[in-house]
Amino acid sequence: MKKTIIIVDDHLLIAKALEGIIGNFDDFEVIDVAENGKDLIDKFKNGQKIPDIILLDISMPIMNGFETASWLKENHPNIKVMALSMQGDDNSVIKMIRNGAKGYLLKNTHPKDLETALTKLNSDGFFYPDWASKIIFSNMADEKSNEKKKKISEREKEFLTYTVTELSYKEIAEKMCCSPRTVESYRDQLCEKFDLKTRVGLAVFAIKNGFAES
C-alpha cells in the first residue's frame, strides 16, 4: 500500500508539479493539496484523511510553515513532516526542526533525491541531507556549550580568570579569599564538567569562552 502525502504550499503550480512528480513514485501518492496551514486544518475538520507524510512549505500567508509544523506536532504527532522550501538558512532549518519537522529539503532537489528522502523519512522516521545535518549538529554543539557555560558559578568564573596568570593555586586562593582546597575544588569541578585535564586546558577554555583575556 502506498504511503499518503498532503502537499501544503501556496504556490499552486509548484504544488501541482510536485503532485505529478510524486505520482511517478512507486511507494507514495498525493491525496490532497492545501494552500497554507489554516487550509490544511480546515480540510482535517471536514473529514480529510490523515496522511502519512506532509510536504510543508515555509513561506505561506495566513498560517506559515513554522506555525503549521508546531500545530501538527501538537495535534497529529504521528504525521511525518518534511519541510520543502526555498529557505535553507540556519534559523529556518533549526526552527522547523524544533517545531516538529522530521526532514528538510530545498525545492531545487532532484526528483530522484526527493523519492529517496521520502523513503528514508518513512522507514527511519527522519531524513536530513548532509548540508542540513551540519546545521543541526553545529547548533546542538553550540547549545551544549552554552548550557554548560550557564552552569558555571560566579566563583568558578573568577577562578577561570586566574588560570591564565602565573599565580600558583595557593596564590589564587589568597586572591579569592578562600582556602587552597576550595580552589582545588573549583579546578576539579570545571575539569569534570568540560573534560579538561590540565591547567593549560583550563586556561585555553577560559580564553576561548571569554572568561579571561590572553
N, C-alpha and C positions, 0 to 999 in steps of 0.2 A: 504494500500500500504506500502511495506517495505521501511524503510529508507536505503539509499545507502551509502556505505562506500568504500573508497580507502585506502589501506594499503601502507605506504611508509616505506620501510625497506630494507636495502642492503643484509640482510641475507634471501635468498630465502626460505630455509627450514622453518624458523620461520614465514615468511610471508604466506607461503602455509599452515602451521599448523594453523595459525590464521584464514585464509580463511575457512578452514574446520570447525573450532570451531564455527565461526560466522554463517556458513551455517546451523547450527542446531538451531539458534535462530529464534523465530517466527517473530520478527519485523525488522530484519536487514538482509542485503545482501551485499556481497563484489562484486563490479563491476570491480575492477581493482587493480593491484599491481604495485607500482613504486619502483625503486631501490634507489632513492635519490631525492632531491628537483628538480634538473635540469630535471631528467627523468619525474617527475610529471608535470613540466611546459611544457615540450615538448608534453606530452600527451594532455594537455589542448589546446595547439596551434593546435594540429592535430584533434581537434574535440571531445575529450573525454568529456563525460557528467560530469557536475559539481556535485559532491556528496553532501550529507547532512553532512557527517562526514568524517574526515580524521584521521586515526590512524597513528601517526607520531613518528618514532624512532628519537633519537638524534644523536648518533654517526654514521655518514654516510660519505663516500667520496664524493668529488666534491661539494656537497651542503648539509650541515648538517641540523639537525632538527631546530636549532635556526634560521638559515638563511631562511629555508623554512617556518617556522611559521611566521616570520616577513613579508615575501613576500605574504603569504596568507592573513595576516591581512590587507595589503595594497591593494591587488588586488581582493580578494574574502572574504570580511569580514563576509559574511553570512555563510560560511562553519564553522562548529564547529570542532575545532582541539583538539584531545585528544592525549597528549604525552603518548607514551607507550615505556618505556625504562628500561634498567638495572640500569641507574643512578638515584639515589634517594637523592643525596646531596642537601643541601640548595641552592647553587648557580645555579644548573641546574634547580631546580623547579622554583625559582624566575625569572630566565632569560626566561624560556619558558612562564611563565605567562605574563611577561612584553611584550613578543613578540607575544602575542595573543592567546596562548593556553587556552582553557576553561576547560580542565581537565588534570589529570596526574595520570598515573598508572604505576606500575612496571610490568615487564614481567613475574614475578612469580605469578601474580594474578590468582586466581582460575577462571575457565571459567564462573561459575555462577556469580561471582562478576563482571566479565567483562560485562556480559549481564546487570546486574543491573546498572553498571556505564554508559553504553551506553543509557539505558532507561532514567536515570536521566539527562544525558547530553542533550538528545533530548527534554525532557519535560521541564527541568528547565533552560537549556542554559549553565549549568556548572556542573561539578562534581569533587570534590576533596576528597579523602579518609581522614580519621582523621589525619594520620601522615603528609600528605601534607598540610592540613588546619593549623596545628600547625606551620609549617614552614612559611606559608603565613602570618598568624596573627602576629607571632613574628617579621617578617620583617616589617610589617606595623607599629607595635608599635615602632620599632627602628627608622624607617624613620620619624614617627611623632615626636619622641623625638628629633631626630637630627634637624628636621625642626624648632622646637621650639627653640632649642639652637642657631640656626643661627639667630633668631630674637632678641636675647639678645644683647643690645647695650654694648659698652665698659664700659660706666659709670655704667650700671646695673651690669656688671660682677664685677666691682670694688666694688660696694655696696655689692654684694654677699660675697666677701672675708671678709668683716667686720661683716657679720651676725653671724659668728661662734665665734666672740670675745665677751667680756663682755662690750664693748663700748655701750653707750646709742645711740639712734638715733641722738641726738644733738651732741654727740662727734663724731659720724660717719660723720655728716655734716661738722664738723670742719676739719676732716681728708681729706675730699673730696673737701674742699674749696667751699662749696655751702650752701644754706640755709636748715634748718630742713624741710621746706615744700618740697623742691626738693627731699630730701631723702625719705620723706613720699610718694612722687610721684613714686619713684623707687620701693619702697616696694609694693605699691598698684598695680602698673603695673605688677610686677612679680607674685604677688598673683593671679591676674586675669588670666594671661597667663597660669599658671601651676596649677590652682585650689588649691592654698595653703591658709591656714587660719591664721597661727601664725608665729612668728619669728623662733620658733623651726622648723617649716616646711620649712622655707626658708633656715635655716642652714643645715638641712638634705639634701635638694635639692642641695645646694652649694657643699657639700662634695661628694654626690653621683655622681654628674656630673663633678667633677674635677675643680670646681671654687674656692675651698678652701680646706685646709687640716684639718683633725680632731685633 
